[in-house]
């Protein structure tokens, strides 16, 4: 779960804006309680079972890949949007 705004508790763990609450894949039930008016995203999927490294809006498998994608972006290799 990603907290967009507000505050809530997931199984007694406080989650605030820009925080992620990761659920245990073995757990089939959870307790959710909002502390303030809240907006959150609930996301799901299959486990990746591989390393994950994030920086800003980049998500890759290791720091070297993050550095390479940053260089690619700075060099204009990521394409462009026409208006």
C-alpha positions in Angstrom: 0.0 0.0 0.0 1.2 3.5 -0.9 0.1 6.4 1.2 -0.8 9.4 -1.1 -2.2 11.6 1.7 -3.3 11.2 5.3 -2.3 8.7 7.9 -3.4 5.1 8.5 -2.5 2.0 10.5 -1.8 -1.3 8.9 -1.7 -4.1 11.5 -0.7 -1.4 14.1 2.1 0.1 11.8 1.6 3.8 11.1 1.9 4.8 7.4 2.2 8.4 6.5 2.4 10.2 3.1 5.0 8.9 0.6 5.5 5.7 2.7 4.9 2.2 1.5 3.5 -0.6 3.6 4.6 -4.0 2.2 2.3 -6.9 3.0 3.6 -10.3 3.9 2.8 -12.6 1.0 1.8 -15.4 3.5 -0.7 -13.2 5.4 -4.3 -13.5 4.1 -5.8 -10.9 6.4 -4.8 -7.5 7.6 -6.2 -4.7 9.8 -6.6 -1.2 8.3 -7.6 1.9 10.3 -7.5 5.4 9.0 -6.2 8.1 11.4 -7.1 11.0 9.2 -8.9 11.4 5.8 -6.6 9.2 3.7 -5.9 8.4 0.1 -3.9 5.3 -0.7 -3.1 2.9 -3.5 -3.3 -0.8 -3.1 -1.0 -2.6 -5.5 -0.4 -6.3 -6.0 1.5 -8.7 -8.2 3.8 -11.7 -8.3 7.1 -11.4 -6.4 10.0 -10.4 -8.6 12.5 -12.5 -6.7 15.4 -10.3 -7.8 17.2 -7.2 -6.4 15.5 -3.9 -6.7 17.2 -0.5 -6.5 15.4 2.8 -6.8 16.5 6.3 -7.3 14.1 9.2 -8.0 11.8 7.8 -10.8 14.2 5.1 -11.8 13.9 1.5 -10.7 16.5 -1.1 -11.8 18.3 -4.2 -10.5 21.5 -2.5 -9.3 23.3 0.8 -8.8 25.2 0.5 -12.1 22.0 0.2 -14.1 20.6 3.3 -12.3 23.7 5.3 -13.3 23.5 4.0 -16.9 19.8 5.0 -17.3 20.6 8.4 -15.8 23.3 8.9 -18.4 21.0 7.7 -21.2 18.4 10.2 -20.1 20.9 13.1 -19.9 22.1 12.2 -23.4 18.6 12.3 -24.8 18.4 8.5 -25.5 15.0 8.1 -23.8 12.9 9.5 -26.6 10.7 12.6 -26.5 7.1 13.7 -26.4 5.6 15.8 -29.2 3.0 18.3 -28.2 
